Structures are given as C-alpha cells and as structure tokens.
C-alpha cells in the first residue's frame, strides 16, 4: 500500500534539503508559490496538484501558500498561508491553520497570506539575487519586479539589493536529481503499486476488448493499491496504436493478432512509477512479434547492465541503441556497419526516443542530461527509466519492412543507481516472453 499525497515528509529530511538550498543561495532569496487551482469549467475545480518545488522544501500540499527562503546570515524559512475559511472548507475540506503549517513545514515563522504584499519587499531588499519563477503566480510577480526596480535605482550608491532573477530550478533541479533513501523508498512504493495495476490490466487483455477497458482495470489497480492518481495519462495502445509514442486516446478496439503496449505509472505520496510492458492480445506472440520483442528485451538488459556510478547517461543510451541497431541489421531491415548507422541516425526511424529519463516527484523529473557540453555521469541515488523500443509504423513499412508493419514494442523499467551498479525497482513484473504470455487473460 502506498502513502497518500498527504504524507508529511519528516522535518529532518526537509531540513537537510533546505540546508543544501541555503548553501547554494548565498545571500539570495528563493520564493516558491503554491500551484494555482485549476478549473474544468466555471466553478468546477479539478483535483488539486501541488507544486513539486514547494512540496520538496516544505511538505505543503495546500493551495495558496508561499514559501520564502532567505540565505545569508539568517538562513530562515517563512511561509505565508491562507487563513481557515469555514465556508470554503464546507465545499473543499479542512485547511491547515498556522500551527499546522508550522508543524508540517518546520518553518521559522508563518504569516497570513494577506501580509505577503507588505512583508515580502523587505525580505527581498537585502538579497543579491532573487530565485523565483516569474509567471508562475501573479501575487509575487509584481513584488519581485518592484524589488528589482528599487535596487536598480538605489543599489549603485548603496551597493545592495537584487540585480537579477534566477529560476529556482538552477538550484533545485540538481538537488532533486539525487534521491535520498527516504525518496527511493517512496518511489519503490509507487513502483510496487504500478506493477499491481499492470498485472490487473494484463488479466483483461484480449482480442476485441476496448483499450478503455484495459485502462480502467489498470487505474482501478492503482487506486486499490492506494495511489493518489495515475502519474500521467495512461497509454494503452493496441495494434498500430502501439507505434504512437504518446498515444492516450485509448478508444479503439484491440485487433486480432495485435500487440497491446501499456505504459503507465501510479503516483504515491507525490512520487511516481513509470513502467511499460507489451502484451500479445491473444496470449501468444507471432514469430515476427517474438523476434522484435526479444530484441527489445536484450536492449533493455544491455542498458541496465551499463548503469553504474561514473557512466554517462549517453553510454546507457548507446548500449541499447547498439543492440537494437544490430538487431535491425540481422532482421534485414537495415544494412551496413552498426556504428555508422547509429552515427547517421538510420535507426531513429524505428527507435526515435531516448532510452532514459529521470524519475521522481515528476514523471519526467528535472535535471540536465548534459553538463558543459558533455553527457552527465550517473551518481548514486539517481533514479532513471530504461525504456528501449522499436516501432514499425505502417507508413515506414511499405517496402523491406512490410513483414513487421504495425509492430510496436517498448519495455520499460525504473532503476536506481547504487554503489555497485543498478537496482531495478520494477523487477517484480516479468519481461520474459513466456511469463508475459502467461499474464494475458489470467
């Protein structure tokens, strides 16, 4: 059972994160507003999705909050929070009072949100730089701009005041890229529930079944395991739809003899799993499907084997690309030297995406894949996906690849980098052909 979105991060974990932020801030100030409430139409609210950066440093998931972290000698956290509102709580549930906000976040002080306009300018006045995402929240934009305008007019004589605005991601993206043991446990929980949803989905896969039926069973499995919601729109692509990388319509009927690609993940405690498996609709792969499936699974194993501290993420991609490209040559779909084919990008018609992305609070978690023009080296605590695939889109298969037309296969696992290599968080869901076949309809 996975934790809920209301899970409170231990204060010691929050303090460690904030200490790293303060060290990077220097004499700067970071301002993090909560996410806006979204509406489906008029006054119909969508389920609230908390801002990940605010949550990462405060554990707050309520709308309307603003956190201010001040570096320098003070190194303090102030939170501005909306008051309790009985009328609003009648419709949307209880809100945190100031004592609760302080307990959850470990803030040094909590202020009414009504005081933001009067107090924030003073907090920004002595900063040398403001870390804020302009355009994210209207209530702070004009205050930040006014602080810059004030510093521009008075700063040259006093030598004080902010002279620029920096995206908070310049600091937070790097910190979020390396997961603590606490975070890895939450991702593992999300992965466990994700696997349960996949097993439930596989049980209803059959020829003539609607993709939406598989999607419903998949997401029922997520919720039954305690997931807050799917981490992203679930992909259930039958037949040719398996060749559409981000197919989310899920409104077609699974064709006879086709494949069903299921790419989905559960959100637990605001952390995410992300897993893909590809199933034969009738429970048995045809010979051509089997050949492609085995090739993709070999590429997955090669990429995982390549993962270790100090290895670049480009090397992980290269490991899977070489297996896939060599396999395409063996199948007679491409011809030539594997290295030259990769350099020319010939394999990209069939493998158009990268092997990996970062995973965590966001399904595509932040963090640069290159530093100073070079592919980033993996470090202990990084969590990434490994998801090679081959897609034989019908429009590309009018000549030599006609035999493979409509075959789309992706196999994806979630991996954490460890001291001695890699640990696969999603190994509980099989990839072997016979086991995948046995899952269908059972």
C-alpha positions as CSV (number, residue, x, y, z in Angstrom):
1,X,0.0,0.0,0.0
2,X,1.5,3.3,-1.0
3,X,1.4,6.5,1.1
4,X,-1.1,9.2,0.2
5,X,-0.5,12.7,-1.1
6,X,-1.0,14.0,2.4
7,X,2.1,12.1,3.7
8,X,4.2,14.5,5.7
9,X,7.9,14.5,4.9
10,X,9.9,14.1,8.1
11,X,11.2,17.5,9.3
12,X,14.8,16.2,9.4
13,X,14.5,15.3,5.7
14,X,13.2,18.8,4.9
15,X,15.9,20.4,7.0
16,X,18.6,18.5,5.1
17,X,17.1,19.7,1.8
18,X,16.9,23.3,2.9
19,X,20.4,23.3,4.2
20,X,21.6,22.4,0.8
21,X,19.5,25.2,-0.7
22,X,20.8,27.8,1.8
23,X,24.4,26.8,0.9
24,X,23.7,27.4,-2.7
25,X,21.7,30.6,-2.2
26,X,24.5,32.6,-0.6
27,X,22.9,36.0,0.1
28,X,20.0,35.3,-2.2
29,X,16.3,34.7,-1.5
30,X,14.1,32.0,-3.0
31,X,10.3,32.5,-3.4
32,X,8.2,29.4,-4.0
33,X,4.4,29.9,-4.5
34,X,1.9,27.1,-4.4
35,X,0.3,25.8,-7.6
36,X,-2.9,27.5,-8.8
37,X,-6.3,25.8,-8.5
38,X,-7.4,24.5,-11.9
39,X,-11.0,24.6,-13.1
40,X,-12.7,22.2,-15.5
41,X,-15.4,24.8,-16.2
42,X,-16.7,27.8,-14.4
43,X,-16.6,26.9,-10.7
44,X,-15.9,23.1,-11.1
45,X,-12.4,22.5,-9.5
46,X,-10.1,19.8,-10.8
47,X,-8.3,17.7,-8.2
48,X,-5.5,19.8,-6.8
49,X,-2.0,19.1,-8.0
50,X,0.6,20.5,-5.6
51,X,3.6,22.4,-6.7
52,X,6.6,20.0,-6.5
53,X,9.2,22.5,-5.6
54,X,7.2,23.9,-2.8
55,X,6.4,20.4,-1.5
56,X,10.1,19.4,-1.8
57,X,11.2,22.0,0.7
58,X,8.1,22.3,2.9
59,X,5.9,19.2,2.5
60,X,2.9,21.6,2.0
61,X,0.2,20.4,-0.4
62,X,-2.4,23.1,0.2
63,X,-3.2,25.8,-2.4
64,X,-2.4,29.4,-1.7
65,X,0.8,29.1,0.3
66,X,4.1,30.9,-0.5
67,X,7.4,29.9,1.0
68,X,10.3,32.3,1.3
69,X,13.8,31.0,2.0
70,X,16.4,33.6,2.9
71,X,20.1,32.9,2.7
72,X,23.0,34.8,4.2
73,X,23.4,35.0,7.9
74,X,19.7,34.5,8.7
75,X,19.0,31.3,6.8
76,X,15.4,31.1,7.6
77,X,12.1,29.8,6.1
78,X,9.0,32.0,6.2
79,X,5.7,30.6,5.0
80,X,2.6,32.7,4.0
81,X,-0.6,30.8,4.4
82,X,-4.3,31.4,3.7
83,X,-6.5,31.6,6.9
84,X,-9.1,29.0,7.8
85,X,-12.3,29.6,5.9
86,X,-15.4,27.7,7.2
87,X,-17.4,28.5,4.0
88,X,-14.6,27.2,1.7
89,X,-14.0,24.2,3.9
90,X,-17.6,23.2,3.6
91,X,-17.0,22.6,-0.1
92,X,-13.4,21.5,-0.4
93,X,-12.4,20.2,3.1
94,X,-10.4,21.5,6.0
95,X,-7.3,23.7,5.6
96,X,-4.3,23.9,7.7
97,X,-4.1,26.5,10.5
98,X,-0.9,28.4,11.1
99,X,0.2,25.9,13.8
100,X,-0.3,23.0,11.4
101,X,1.6,24.8,8.7
102,X,4.5,25.3,11.1
103,X,4.4,21.7,12.2
104,X,4.3,20.3,8.7
105,X,6.9,22.5,7.2
106,X,9.2,23.2,10.1
107,X,9.0,26.9,9.2
108,X,10.7,29.6,11.4
109,X,7.6,31.7,11.1
110,X,4.1,31.5,9.5
111,X,2.3,34.7,8.3
112,X,-1.2,35.3,7.0
113,X,-1.1,35.4,3.2
114,X,-2.6,38.9,3.4
115,X,0.7,40.2,4.7
116,X,2.7,38.9,1.7
117,X,2.5,42.3,-0.2
118,X,3.8,44.2,2.8
119,X,6.4,41.8,4.1
120,X,7.9,40.3,1.0
121,X,9.5,43.5,-0.3
122,X,11.6,43.8,2.9
123,X,12.7,40.2,2.6
124,X,13.9,40.8,-0.9
125,X,15.6,44.1,-0.3
126,X,18.9,42.8,1.0
127,X,19.2,39.8,-1.3
128,X,21.8,39.9,-4.1
129,X,19.6,37.7,-6.3
130,X,16.0,36.6,-6.3
131,X,15.2,33.0,-7.2
132,X,11.7,33.0,-8.4
133,X,9.7,31.7,-11.4
134,X,8.1,34.7,-12.9
135,X,4.7,34.0,-14.4
136,X,4.0,31.1,-12.0
137,X,2.0,33.2,-9.6
138,X,0.6,36.7,-10.1
139,X,0.7,37.6,-6.4
140,X,4.5,37.6,-6.4
141,X,5.4,38.8,-9.9
142,X,4.8,42.5,-9.3
143,X,6.6,42.3,-5.9
144,X,9.7,40.8,-7.5
145,X,9.7,43.3,-10.3
146,X,9.3,46.2,-7.9
147,X,12.3,44.9,-5.8
148,X,14.4,44.9,-9.0
149,X,13.3,48.3,-9.9
150,X,14.0,49.6,-6.4
151,X,17.5,48.0,-6.4
152,X,18.3,49.4,-9.9
153,X,17.6,53.0,-8.7
154,X,19.3,52.8,-5.3
155,X,21.6,49.9,-5.5
156,X,24.5,51.6,-7.3
157,X,25.1,54.0,-4.4
158,X,24.4,51.6,-1.6
159,X,25.8,48.5,-3.2
160,X,22.9,46.4,-2.0
161,X,19.7,44.9,-3.4
162,X,18.9,42.2,-6.0
163,X,20.3,42.8,-9.5
164,X,18.6,39.8,-11.2
165,X,16.1,37.0,-11.1
166,X,17.0,33.3,-11.4
167,X,14.8,30.3,-11.9
168,X,14.7,28.2,-8.7
169,X,15.5,25.2,-10.9
170,X,19.1,26.4,-11.1
171,X,19.4,25.1,-7.5
172,X,16.5,22.7,-7.0
173,X,16.9,20.7,-10.2
174,X,20.3,19.5,-9.2
175,X,19.2,18.7,-5.6
176,X,16.1,16.8,-6.8
177,X,18.2,14.7,-9.2
178,X,19.9,12.8,-6.3
179,X,17.4,11.0,-4.2
180,X,17.7,10.3,-0.5
181,X,17.0,6.8,0.9
182,X,13.6,8.2,2.0
183,X,12.7,9.3,-1.5
184,X,13.9,6.0,-3.0
185,X,11.5,4.2,-0.6
186,X,8.6,6.4,-1.8
187,X,9.5,5.7,-5.5
188,X,9.7,2.0,-4.7
189,X,6.2,2.1,-3.2
190,X,4.9,3.9,-6.3
191,X,6.6,1.2,-8.5
192,X,5.0,-1.6,-6.4
193,X,1.5,-0.2,-7.0
194,X,2.3,0.4,-10.6
195,X,3.2,-3.2,-11.1
196,X,-0.1,-4.3,-9.4
197,X,-2.0,-2.1,-11.9
198,X,-0.1,-3.7,-14.8
199,X,-1.0,-7.2,-13.6
200,X,-4.6,-6.2,-13.3
201,X,-4.6,-4.7,-16.8
202,X,-3.0,-7.8,-18.4
203,X,-5.8,-10.0,-17.0
204,X,-8.4,-8.3,-19.2
205,X,-6.4,-8.0,-22.4
206,X,-7.9,-10.0,-25.2
207,X,-8.8,-9.6,-28.9
208,X,-11.9,-7.4,-29.4
209,X,-11.6,-5.8,-25.9
210,X,-11.7,-2.0,-25.8
211,X,-8.4,-0.2,-24.9
212,X,-10.5,1.8,-22.4
213,X,-11.4,-1.5,-20.6
214,X,-7.7,-2.2,-20.1
215,X,-7.1,1.4,-19.0
216,X,-10.0,1.2,-16.5
217,X,-8.7,-2.0,-14.9
218,X,-5.1,-0.6,-14.9
219,X,-6.1,2.5,-13.0
220,X,-8.5,0.6,-10.7
221,X,-5.4,-1.4,-9.7
222,X,-3.6,1.8,-8.9
223,X,-6.4,3.2,-6.7
224,X,-6.9,-0.2,-5.0
225,X,-3.2,0.0,-4.0
226,X,-3.6,3.4,-2.5
227,X,-2.3,5.6,-5.4
228,X,-3.5,9.2,-5.5
229,X,-3.9,9.1,-9.2
230,X,-2.0,8.0,-12.4
231,X,1.2,9.9,-12.6
232,X,0.4,10.7,-16.3
233,X,-2.2,9.9,-18.8
234,X,-2.1,6.1,-19.2
235,X,-1.1,4.7,-22.6
236,X,-3.0,1.6,-23.8
237,X,-2.2,1.1,-27.5
238,X,-3.5,-1.9,-29.4
239,X,-2.3,-2.8,-32.9
240,X,-1.0,0.1,-34.9
241,X,-1.6,2.4,-31.9
242,X,1.3,0.8,-30.1
243,X,3.5,2.6,-32.7
244,X,2.3,6.1,-31.5
245,X,4.7,7.0,-28.7
246,X,2.3,9.1,-26.6
247,X,-1.0,7.6,-27.6
248,X,-3.6,8.4,-24.9
249,X,-6.9,8.3,-26.7
250,X,-7.4,4.6,-25.6
251,X,-10.7,4.5,-27.5
252,X,-10.0,1.7,-30.1
253,X,-10.7,-2.0,-30.0
254,X,-7.8,-4.3,-29.7
255,X,-7.3,-6.0,-33.1
256,X,-7.0,-9.7,-33.7
257,X,-3.4,-10.9,-33.6
258,X,-2.2,-7.5,-32.5
259,X,0.0,-6.3,-29.6
260,X,-1.0,-4.1,-26.7
261,X,1.5,-1.6,-25.4
262,X,0.7,-0.4,-21.8
263,X,2.8,2.5,-20.5
264,X,1.6,3.8,-17.1
265,X,2.6,4.7,-13.6
266,X,1.0,5.3,-10.2
267,X,1.5,8.4,-8.1
268,X,2.1,7.6,-4.4
269,X,3.0,10.3,-1.9
270,X,3.5,12.6,-4.9
271,X,6.3,10.3,-6.2
272,X,5.9,8.2,-9.4
273,X,6.4,4.9,-11.0
274,X,6.6,4.6,-14.8
275,X,6.5,1.1,-16.4
276,X,5.9,-0.2,-19.9
277,X,5.1,-3.8,-20.9
278,X,3.9,-5.1,-24.3
279,X,1.5,-8.0,-24.5
280,X,0.1,-10.2,-27.3
281,X,-3.6,-9.7,-27.5
282,X,-4.4,-13.4,-27.9
283,X,-1.8,-14.5,-25.3
284,X,0.8,-15.7,-27.8
285,X,3.4,-13.7,-29.8
286,X,3.6,-14.4,-33.6
287,X,7.0,-15.3,-34.9
288,X,7.8,-11.7,-36.1
289,X,6.5,-10.2,-32.9
290,X,8.6,-12.6,-30.9
291,X,11.8,-11.7,-32.8
292,X,11.2,-8.0,-32.2
293,X,10.2,-8.5,-28.5
294,X,13.4,-10.5,-27.8
295,X,15.5,-7.8,-29.5
296,X,14.0,-5.0,-27.4
297,X,14.4,-7.0,-24.2
298,X,18.0,-7.6,-25.0
299,X,18.5,-3.9,-25.4
300,X,16.8,-3.3,-22.0
301,X,19.1,-5.7,-20.3
302,X,22.2,-4.2,-22.0
303,X,21.2,-0.7,-20.9
304,X,20.6,-1.8,-17.3
305,X,24.0,-3.6,-17.3
306,X,25.7,-0.4,-18.4
307,X,24.4,1.6,-15.4
308,X,26.9,2.4,-12.7
309,X,28.3,5.5,-11.0
310,X,30.5,7.4,-13.4
311,X,28.9,6.0,-16.5
312,X,27.3,8.7,-18.7
313,X,23.7,8.6,-19.5
314,X,24.7,8.7,-23.1
315,X,26.6,5.5,-22.7
316,X,23.4,3.9,-21.3
317,X,21.5,5.0,-24.4
318,X,24.3,3.8,-26.7
319,X,24.2,0.3,-25.1
320,X,20.5,-0.1,-26.0
321,X,21.0,1.6,-29.4
322,X,23.7,-0.8,-30.4
323,X,21.7,-3.8,-29.6
324,X,18.6,-2.5,-31.4
325,X,20.6,-1.3,-34.5
326,X,22.5,-4.6,-34.7
327,X,19.2,-6.5,-34.5
328,X,17.6,-4.4,-37.2
329,X,20.6,-5.4,-39.4
330,X,20.1,-9.0,-38.5
331,X,16.5,-8.8,-39.4
332,X,17.4,-7.3,-42.8
333,X,15.6,-4.0,-42.1
334,X,18.9,-2.0,-42.1
335,X,22.2,-2.8,-43.8
336,X,25.6,-1.5,-43.0
337,X,28.0,-1.1,-40.1
338,X,26.2,-0.6,-36.8
339,X,28.4,2.3,-35.6
340,X,28.0,4.1,-38.9
341,X,24.2,3.5,-38.9
342,X,23.9,5.0,-35.4
343,X,26.1,8.0,-36.4
344,X,23.9,8.6,-39.4
345,X,20.7,8.2,-37.3
346,X,19.3,5.5,-39.5
347,X,18.0,3.6,-36.5
348,X,15.9,6.5,-35.4
349,X,13.1,5.7,-37.8
350,X,12.4,2.7,-35.6
351,X,13.8,3.9,-32.3
352,X,13.1,7.7,-32.2
353,X,13.4,8.4,-28.5
354,X,16.0,8.3,-25.7
355,X,16.5,5.2,-23.6
356,X,16.0,7.1,-20.3
357,X,14.6,10.0,-18.4
358,X,14.9,11.0,-14.7
359,X,12.1,9.9,-12.4
360,X,10.8,11.2,-9.0
361,X,8.3,13.8,-7.9
362,X,7.7,14.4,-11.6
363,X,7.4,11.6,-14.1
364,X,9.9,13.4,-16.2
365,X,11.9,14.7,-13.3
366,X,14.1,17.8,-13.7
367,X,17.8,17.6,-14.2
368,X,20.2,18.3,-17.1
369,X,21.3,15.4,-19.2
370,X,24.4,17.3,-20.3
371,X,26.8,19.5,-18.4
372,X,29.3,21.8,-20.2
373,X,28.6,20.0,-23.5
374,X,29.2,16.5,-22.1
375,X,26.8,13.8,-21.2
376,X,26.2,13.7,-17.5
377,X,27.8,11.0,-15.4
378,X,25.4,8.9,-13.3
379,X,25.7,9.2,-9.5
380,X,24.5,7.1,-6.6
381,X,20.9,8.0,-5.8
382,X,19.8,9.0,-9.3
383,X,16.6,7.3,-10.5
384,X,16.0,6.8,-14.2
385,X,13.9,4.8,-16.5
386,X,15.3,2.3,-19.1
387,X,12.8,2.0,-22.0
388,X,14.1,0.9,-25.4
389,X,11.6,0.3,-28.1
390,X,11.0,-0.5,-31.7
391,X,8.1,0.9,-33.7
392,X,7.3,-0.3,-37.2
393,X,4.8,2.4,-38.3
394,X,2.8,1.2,-41.3
395,X,3.9,4.3,-43.3
396,X,7.6,3.3,-42.9
397,X,7.0,-0.4,-43.8
398,X,5.8,-0.2,-47.4
399,X,8.9,-1.9,-48.7
400,X,11.5,-4.1,-47.0
401,X,10.0,-3.9,-43.5
402,X,6.5,-4.8,-44.6
403,X,6.6,-8.1,-42.6
404,X,7.0,-6.0,-39.4
405,X,4.3,-3.4,-40.1
406,X,2.2,-2.4,-37.1
407,X,4.6,-4.0,-34.5
408,X,5.3,-1.6,-31.7
409,X,7.1,-2.8,-28.6
410,X,8.5,-0.9,-25.6
411,X,9.7,-2.4,-22.4
412,X,10.4,0.0,-19.5
413,X,11.8,-0.5,-16.0
414,X,12.7,2.0,-13.2
415,X,16.2,1.9,-11.9
416,X,18.1,3.5,-9.0
417,X,21.9,3.9,-9.3
418,X,23.7,2.2,-6.4
419,X,27.3,2.0,-5.3
420,X,27.9,-1.3,-7.2
421,X,25.7,-0.6,-10.3
422,X,22.0,-0.5,-10.5
423,X,19.0,-1.8,-8.7
424,X,15.8,-2.4,-10.7
425,X,12.8,-1.2,-8.7
426,X,10.3,-2.8,-11.1
427,X,11.9,-6.3,-11.4
428,X,8.8,-7.8,-9.9
429,X,7.0,-7.5,-13.2
430,X,8.4,-10.1,-15.7
431,X,9.7,-9.3,-19.1
432,X,10.5,-12.9,-20.3
433,X,8.3,-13.9,-23.2
434,X,6.7,-16.9,-21.7
435,X,5.9,-15.1,-18.5
436,X,4.4,-12.1,-20.4
437,X,2.2,-14.5,-22.4
438,X,1.1,-16.3,-19.2
439,X,-0.1,-12.9,-17.8
440,X,-2.6,-12.2,-20.6
441,X,-6.1,-13.1,-19.7
442,X,-5.2,-14.7,-16.4
